Amino acid sequence: YALAEGAKVINISLGGIQAMAVELVAATSSFFKGMRDIILEAWNEGVAFVVAAGNGGTDQIGDDVANIWPAGFRDAITVGSVVGSGTGFARSNFSNFGDELDFAAPGESIPFLRMIGDDTSLIGRGTSFAAPIVSGIFANLFSQDPTISLADAYRRIAQSTLDVGVAGFDINTGLVLWNASF
């Protein structure tokens, strides 16, 4: 629907272990293939398809995003979570990581509202909170320059990131979005 309506950025926070999707449940397997096809179509149409990396870090299940769908899909823009401030960022202990990780953004101590019961103001954590930050940065760039290609937008955003940990890209934090100025 979003592709048909001309969206330039799509953000989703869902996923599962790829082996389970392919081998265990036929219905999930077709969903897995359909999701992969949609993400590839989005990339080919210049649409930023941003996905949460997943929160398997503390239980040691699915830590490598290559084993998680859709985070492990090559054409998805996969976002992990970091904690810290200034230049002192590190991967959140729950955040999945790996070669398919593109960016990381703050994903801890995020205030949000929930309209269920009396407790409406909460503090959350997870890659599902980090991914929308990256989506917003892509949307901001596309609104500033509607003619920019997805590859050029990705490059410009990557060049504006804060380098933490290993110089350049690293599997724990990807490229940390903190100083996204362009």
Beta strands, then each sheet from edge to edge (+ up, - down):
strand 1: 9-12
strand 2: 16-17
strand 3: 48-52
strand 4: 68-69
strand 5: 77-85
strand 6: 88-91
strand 7: 101-106
strand 8: 110-113
strand 9: 121-124
strand 10: 175-176
sheet 1: 1+ 3+ 5+ 6-
sheet 2: 1+ 3+ 5+ 7+ 10+
sheet 3: 2+ 4-
sheet 4: 8+ 9-
end
